[in-house]
Every structure is written in C-alpha cells, then in structure tokens.
Amino acid sequence: MRHTISILVENRFGVLARIAGMFSGRGFNIDSLNVAPANDPSTSRMTIVVRGDDTVLEQVTRQLSKLVDVIEFRIFGTVNLSTGNW
C-alpha cells in the first residue's frame, strides 16, 4: 500500500535532511517527496508518499512524533497497490 503523509515542519536548515534520514535509517522507502513554504513563512509543508503495510505506517508516525521540528502531520490517503482503490 502507498500512504500519503502531510507534515508541517519548522522552516529551518537541516529539517529536510533529518526527516529523510529518519526514513532511510529505518529502511522506509520514499516514493515521492514534495516540500513547499506554508502560509506562515516560519513553516514548510512536506508531502511524502511511502510504500508499506499498516505496520510501516505506524512506525513512521511514531518516529515523526518524536522529531522536534515536526509541528503536526496527517495521513491523507492509502492506496491499495493490488487494486488501485483508495
């Protein structure tokens, strides 16, 4: 399954590297990554698509909640790769 995660982060040097490092350090594969400024110039919005089952999603959300630069995150959609259904 593919999971879309939207993350609001502090707009500071090194945040992207820390979050990408968290994924790679735990063996999670990022299918897609997009980063853009949010309405507040002190924050940025990251949209990440990660592939894995519900266990992987649970591990990702636990790790994201531990990162200081993460303000909030939301899980948007899950696509079942075998059927293509949301």
C-alpha positions in Angstrom: 0.0 0.0 0.0 1.0 3.6 -0.6 0.4 6.1 2.2 0.3 9.9 1.7 1.6 11.9 4.7 1.4 15.7 5.0 3.9 17.1 7.6 4.0 20.7 8.8 7.6 21.4 9.9 9.7 24.3 11.2 11.3 26.1 8.2 14.9 25.7 9.4 18.2 24.5 8.0 18.6 20.7 8.0 14.9 19.7 8.6 14.5 18.0 5.3 17.7 16.1 5.8 16.7 14.9 9.3 13.3 13.7 8.1 14.7 12.0 5.0 17.4 10.5 7.2 14.7 9.1 9.6 13.1 7.3 6.7 16.3 5.9 5.2 17.8 5.0 8.6 14.8 2.7 9.3 14.6 1.2 5.8 11.4 3.0 4.7 11.3 3.8 1.0 10.0 7.3 0.0 8.1 7.0 -3.3 7.5 10.8 -3.6 8.6 13.9 -1.7 7.5 17.5 -2.1 8.4 20.5 0.1 6.9 24.0 -0.2 6.5 27.0 2.1 3.4 27.2 4.1 1.2 30.3 4.7 3.4 31.1 7.7 7.0 31.8 6.5 8.4 30.1 9.6 6.9 26.8 8.5 7.0 24.4 5.5 4.7 21.7 4.3 6.2 18.3 3.3 4.1 15.8 1.4 5.6 12.3 1.5 4.3 9.1 -0.2 5.7 6.0 1.5 5.1 2.4 0.5 4.4 -0.3 3.1 1.7 -2.0 5.2 0.0 -0.6 8.3 2.9 -1.6 10.5 5.2 0.6 8.4 2.8 3.5 8.6 2.5 3.1 12.4 6.3 3.1 12.8 6.6 6.2 10.5 4.0 8.1 12.6 5.8 7.1 15.9 9.1 8.4 14.6 7.7 11.6 13.2 6.0 12.4 16.5 9.5 12.2 18.2 11.1 14.8 15.8 11.4 18.3 17.4 11.0 20.1 14.0 7.6 18.4 13.2 4.7 20.6 14.2 1.9 18.3 13.0 1.3 15.6 10.5 -1.7 14.0 8.8 -2.3 10.7 6.9 -4.3 11.5 3.9 -4.8 8.5 1.7 -3.9 4.9 1.4 -3.8 3.3 -2.0 -4.0 -0.5 -2.2 -1.5 -1.2 -5.0 -3.1 -4.5 -6.0 -6.5 -2.9 -6.8 -5.7 0.8 -7.1 -8.5 1.6 -4.7 -8.2 4.3 -2.1 
